[in-house]
């Protein structure tokens, strides 16, 4: 049975690659590295050039704030205008912003100017990871792929994100030790320009273009509304009409974002807080043990295990549903984080953190899958951008808070924050009830409308006209 599952997982991932071809992942993966590089790289760069940890922290915080604030805007623009133009503009703007930050740091600009440049670098991040996720899901849905393939697509994209966020800081650290952090950021500027352009111009970008048919339908609806008065009997829209409005069908408005996404974003913010708290605790403990250079390797071990667990998600049976996976992942994260509170040696730290990584990617992948099923397709890129921004925000806040806690009370204080965040995520997974969006089915919508009309005692198709009732 295990062999059959492995073969099934391989076939599923082969189907995922078949949706895009091998070139898109080859372009999108290095295109994600700059996002994982500039946060840590900006801190090392400013610390090296200004000899001020305060200025470095201010620059890194401004960069994170810029990304969190403008990330959803990038997704919204991509939903409205397609990914091609948006990614091209933001990729080149980000390359210029990173170059300006490096030049400003090397020129010895003051902390306020560097913070402003850092905010610009964060605000222009093209979010290739979330947009690639939205693109692959759109391709899978458009091809009529199974839910198993859609889930594997989310697993594949989340795993690429995991690897990039482990590899990016590691490359910055190597460049800092061997030469200067400016080289790593310079390479990031080149990568985001080249790979961002390749991602934007790839033929699969056509799958994310706004529907011309939907736009024409919305225009016709607005025209009819201007020509014909709407009777009062139609003022109370039917449930079917409200559902169509939520999906953005037959209206000139953007579809509504369901309330369920707020709980999912909160879950991802707590996941980011776990990341940040673990990062601060690992840094503090390895420093206390006299092995500061091991901090990155310990964090990388957790990331590698997380990536392996993420790829293995495709082998899970379909009967193990998303809500059950969500609850299981959060419960596992909480249980596996508790040994960190009593970890005092380097070998034990490697072991506990590596095992903890088993729960991280499954949680991320599951929440992304729940998000994809809850939001309207016309706002998928925006939803994925919000999700990523929630992770970045949670991590940035946790790193800032837990760094001070670890300095004042020891590594266990930072790890306690990680366990608390995991516990809150587990409670949220138990309490939340994310509801999948109502599927759009043009063939059945008229039947629903007719049924609603009959329930009101009106003639199907002429509801609300004078004399149509009994």
ZAMARGU-4260 file (C-alpha; in steps of 0.2 Angstrom, whole numbers, plus 5000, padded with zeros to 4 digits):
<rodrens>
0) 5000/5000/5000 | 5014/5012/5004 | 5022/5008/4987 | 5005/5012/4979 | 5004/5029/4988
5) 5022/5034/4984 | 5018/5030/4966 | 5002/5040/4967 | 5011/5054/4974 | 5024/5054/4960
10) 5011/5053/4947 | 5002/5068/4955 | 5017/5079/4956 | 5020/5074/4938 | 5003/5080/4934
15) 5007/5096/4943 | 5023/5099/4933 | 5013/5095/4917 | 5002/5110/4920 | 5016/5122/4919
20) 5031/5113/4911 | 5048/5113/4919 | 5053/5130/4915 | 5040/5140/4926 | 5047/5132/4942
25) 5065/5134/4936 | 5061/5153/4935 | 5049/5155/4949 | 5061/5147/4962 | 5076/5158/4960
30) 5064/5172/4958 | 5058/5169/4976 | 5076/5170/4984 | 5077/5189/4984 | 5061/5190/4995
35) 5070/5178/5007 | 5086/5187/5006 | 5083/5205/5008 | 5075/5205/5025 | 5091/5196/5033
40) 5103/5204/5021 | 5097/5222/5024 | 5100/5220/5043 | 5118/5213/5040 | 5122/5226/5027
45) 5117/5241/5038 | 5125/5233/5053 | 5141/5231/5044 | 5141/5248/5036 | 5135/5259/5050
50) 5141/5248/5065 | 5124/5251/5073 | 5112/5237/5077 | 5099/5250/5080 | 5100/5257/5063
55) 5100/5239/5056 | 5085/5234/5066 | 5076/5250/5060 | 5080/5246/5042 | 5074/5228/5043
60) 5058/5233/5052 | 5054/5246/5039 | 5057/5233/5025 | 5045/5221/5033 | 5032/5235/5036
65) 5033/5240/5018 | 5030/5222/5012 | 5016/5219/5024 | 5007/5235/5019 | 5009/5234/5000
70) 5009/5215/4998 | 4990/5214/4997 | 4990/5228/4984 | 5001/5218/4973 | 4989/5203/4974
75) 4974/5215/4971 | 4982/5223/4956 | 4986/5205/4949 | 4968/5200/4950 | 4962/5215/4942
80) 4975/5217/4928 | 4983/5200/4926 | 5000/5195/4933 | 5011/5199/4918 | 5010/5218/4919
85) 5010/5219/4938 | 5025/5207/4940 | 5035/5216/4927 | 5033/5233/4935 | 5036/5227/4953
90) 5050/5216/4949 | 5060/5230/4940 | 5055/5242/4954 | 5061/5230/4967 | 5078/5228/4958
95) 5080/5247/4958 | 5074/5249/4976 | 5087/5235/4982 | 5101/5243/4972 | 5096/5260/4980
100) 5097/5252/4998 | 5114/5245/4994 | 5121/5261/4987 | 5114/5271/5002 | 5121/5259/5015
105) 5138/5259/5006 | 5137/5279/5005 | 5135/5280/5024 | 5117/5287/5024 | 5109/5290/5041
110) 5096/5278/5049 | 5081/5288/5044 | 5086/5288/5025 | 5091/5269/5026 | 5074/5265/5034
115) 5065/5274/5020 | 5075/5265/5007 | 5071/5248/5016 | 5053/5252/5016 | 5054/5255/4997
120) 5063/5238/4995 | 5049/5230/5005 | 5034/5239/4997 | 5040/5234/4979 | 5042/5215/4982
125) 5034/5206/4967 | 5027/5192/4978 | 5032/5179/4965 | 5028/5165/4978 | 5010/5169/4981
130) 5007/5173/4963 | 5014/5157/4957 | 5003/5148/4969 | 4988/5157/4963 | 4993/5154/4945
135) 4996/5135/4947 | 4979/5134/4956 | 4971/5143/4941 | 4979/5132/4929 | 4973/5116/4938
140) 4956/5122/4940 | 4955/5127/4922 | 4961/5110/4917 | 4948/5102/4927 | 4961/5094/4938
145) 4956/5083/4953 | 4956/5090/4971 | 4971/5079/4974 | 4981/5088/4960 | 4976/5105/4967
150) 4982/5100/4984 | 4998/5093/4977 | 5000/5110/4968 | 4999/5119/4984 | 5011/5107/4992
155) 5023/5109/4978 | 5023/5128/4979 | 5023/5129/4998 | 5039/5117/4997 | 5047/5129/4985
160) 5044/5143/4997 | 5051/5133/5012 | 5067/5129/5003 | 5069/5147/4997 | 5067/5154/5015
165) 5080/5142/5021 | 5092/5144/5007 | 5090/5163/5005 | 5097/5168/5023 | 5110/5154/5021
170) 5117/5162/5005 | 5117/5179/5014 | 5127/5172/5028 | 5140/5164/5017 | 5142/5180/5007
175) 5144/5190/5023 | 5157/5179/5030 | 5167/5177/5013 | 5165/5195/5007 | 5151/5207/5011
180) 5132/5207/5013 | 5131/5220/4998 | 5136/5206/4986 | 5121/5195/4992 | 5109/5210/4990
185) 5116/5214/4973 | 5113/5197/4967 | 5096/5198/4974 | 5093/5213/4963 | 5099/5204/4948
190) 5088/5189/4951 | 5072/5198/4954 | 5074/5208/4938 | 5079/5193/4927 | 5068/5179/4935
195) 5054/5191/4938 | 5054/5195/4920 | 5054/5177/4915 | 5040/5173/4927 | 5029/5188/4920
200) 5032/5183/4902 | 5029/5164/4904 | 5015/5159/4893 | 5005/5152/4909 | 5003/5171/4914
205) 4988/5170/4902 | 4978/5159/4915 | 4977/5174/4927 | 4971/5187/4915 | 4954/5194/4920
210) 4940/5186/4911 | 4934/5197/4896 | 4918/5188/4896 | 4915/5192/4914 | 4919/5210/4911
215) 4907/5211/4896 | 4893/5203/4907 | 4896/5215/4920 | 4895/5230/4908 | 4878/5223/4901
220) 4871/5222/4918 | 4875/5240/4922 | 4868/5245/4905 | 4852/5236/4909 | 4851/5244/4926
225) 4852/5261/4918 | 4838/5257/4904 | 4825/5248/4915 | 4818/5253/4931 | 4820/5240/4945
230) 4803/5236/4953 | 4802/5236/4972 | 4798/5218/4972 | 4816/5214/4966 | 4824/5225/4979
235) 4826/5210/4990 | 4838/5199/4981 | 4836/5180/4981 | 4849/5169/4989 | 4855/5164/4972
240) 4858/5182/4967 | 4867/5186/4983 | 4878/5170/4980 | 4882/5177/4962 | 4887/5194/4969
245) 4898/5186/4981 | 4907/5177/4967 | 4907/5193/4957 | 4896/5186/4943 | 4883/5198/4934
250) 4889/5213/4944 | 4901/5227/4941 | 4908/5225/4958 | 4922/5215/4965 | 4917/5198/4973
255) 4916/5199/4992 | 4929/5191/5003 | 4921/5179/5015 | 4923/5181/5033 | 4931/5164/5035
260) 4948/5171/5028 | 4950/5181/5044 | 4953/5166/5054 | 4964/5158/5041 | 4975/5174/5041
265) 4976/5174/5060 | 4982/5156/5059 | 4996/5161/5047 | 5000/5176/5058 | 5002/5164/5072
270) 5013/5153/5061 | 5024/5167/5057 | 5025/5171/5076 | 5031/5153/5079 | 5044/5156/5066
275) 5050/5172/5073 | 5050/5166/5091 | 5060/5150/5086 | 5072/5160/5077 | 5075/5172/5092
280) 5076/5157/5104 | 5088/5147/5092 | 5100/5162/5090 | 5100/5166/5109 | 5103/5148/5114
285) 5117/5145/5101 | 5125/5161/5107 | 5124/5156/5125 | 5133/5139/5121 | 5146/5148/5111
290) 5141/5142/5094 | 5133/5157/5086 | 5138/5151/5069 | 5127/5136/5071 | 5110/5146/5072
295) 5108/5146/5053 | 5111/5128/5052 | 5099/5123/5066 | 5085/5134/5057 | 5090/5126/5041
300) 5088/5109/5048 | 5070/5113/5053 | 5067/5120/5036 | 5073/5105/5027 | 5062/5093/5037
305) 5047/5105/5035 | 5050/5104/5016 | 5051/5085/5016 | 5034/5084/5026 | 5026/5096/5014
310) 5031/5086/4999 | 5024/5070/5008 | 5007/5079/5009 | 5002/5072/4992 | 5002/5054/4999
315) 4988/5058/5012 | 4972/5050/5008 | 4957/5061/5002 | 4946/5055/5017 | 4958/5064/5028
320) 4950/5081/5025 | 4957/5098/5026 | 4949/5103/5043 | 4956/5087/5051 | 4973/5091/5044
325) 4972/5108/5050 | 4968/5103/5068 | 4981/5089/5067 | 4995/5100/5061 | 4992/5113/5075
330) 4990/5101/5088 | 5007/5093/5083 | 5015/5110/5082 | 5010/5113/5100 | 5015/5096/5107
335) 5032/5096/5097 | 5036/5114/5103 | 5035/5110/5122 | 5052/5101/5123 | 5060/5117/5117
340) 5057/5124/5135 | 5069/5112/5143 | 5082/5111/5129 | 5099/5117/5134 | 5112/5108/5123
345) 5116/5110/5105 | 5113/5091/5100 | 5096/5092/5109 | 5092/5108/5100 | 5096/5101/5083
350) 5085/5085/5087 | 5070/5095/5094 | 5069/5109/5081 | 5071/5096/5066 | 5057/5086/5073
355) 5046/5102/5075 | 5048/5105/5057 | 5037/5091/5053 | 5022/5101/5058 | 5026/5118/5049
360) 5024/5114/5031 | 5008/5104/5033 | 5000/5118/5042 | 5005/5131/5029 | 4999/5120/5015
365) 4982/5116/5023 | 4978/5134/5027 | 4983/5139/5010 | 4971/5125/5003 | 4957/5131/5014
370) 4960/5149/5008 | 4959/5144/4990 | 4943/5135/4993 | 4935/5149/5002 | 4939/5164/4992
375) 4932/5169/4975 | 4943/5164/4961 | 4943/5183/4955 | 4952/5187/4971 | 4964/5172/4973
380) 4980/5182/4971 | 4975/5195/4983 | 4970/5182/4996 | 4987/5173/4994 | 4996/5190/4996
385) 4986/5193/5012 | 4991/5176/5018 | 5009/5179/5015 | 5009/5196/5022 | 5001/5189/5038
390) 5016/5177/5040 | 5028/5190/5037 | 5020/5202/5050 | 5019/5188/5063 | 5037/5184/5061
395) 5043/5202/5061 | 5033/5206/5077 | 5039/5190/5086 | 5057/5192/5081 | 5057/5210/5088
400) 5048/5205/5104 | 5057/5188/5107 | 5074/5195/5104 | 5072/5206/5119 | 5064/5193/5129
405) 5078/5180/5126 | 5091/5194/5130 | 5082/5197/5147 | 5076/5180/5152 | 5085/5168/5142
410) 5081/5157/5126 | 5066/5148/5136 | 5056/5164/5136 | 5057/5165/5117 | 5052/5147/5115
415) 5038/5149/5127 | 5031/5162/5115 | 5032/5149/5101 | 5023/5137/5111 | 5010/5149/5116
420) 5007/5154/5098 | 5006/5136/5093 | 4993/5133/5107 | 4982/5148/5100 | 4983/5141/5083
425) 4977/5124/5089 | 4962/5133/5098 | 4958/5143/5082 | 4959/5127/5071 | 4946/5119/5083
430) 4935/5134/5084 | 4935/5140/5066 | 4923/5134/5053 | 4929/5139/5036 | 4916/5136/5023
435) 4920/5132/5004 | 4913/5145/4992 | 4898/5140/4982 | 4903/5133/4965 | 4898/5143/4950
440) 4887/5132/4939 | 4879/5142/4925 | 4868/5127/4920 | 4860/5126/4937 | 4858/5144/4942
445) 4842/5147/4932 | 4834/5132/4940 | 4838/5140/4957 | 4831/5157/4952 | 4815/5148/4946
450) 4813/5139/4962 | 4815/5155/4972 | 4802/5163/4961 | 4790/5149/4963 | 4792/5150/4982
455) 4787/5168/4981 | 4772/5164/4970 | 4778/5173/4955 | 4781/5167/4937 | 4798/5161/4934
460) 4809/5173/4924 | 4797/5188/4926 | 4798/5189/4945 | 4792/5206/4952 | 4783/5212/4936
465) 4765/5219/4939 | 4752/5205/4938 | 4765/5191/4939 | 4759/5185/4956 | 4743/5175/4960
</rodrens>
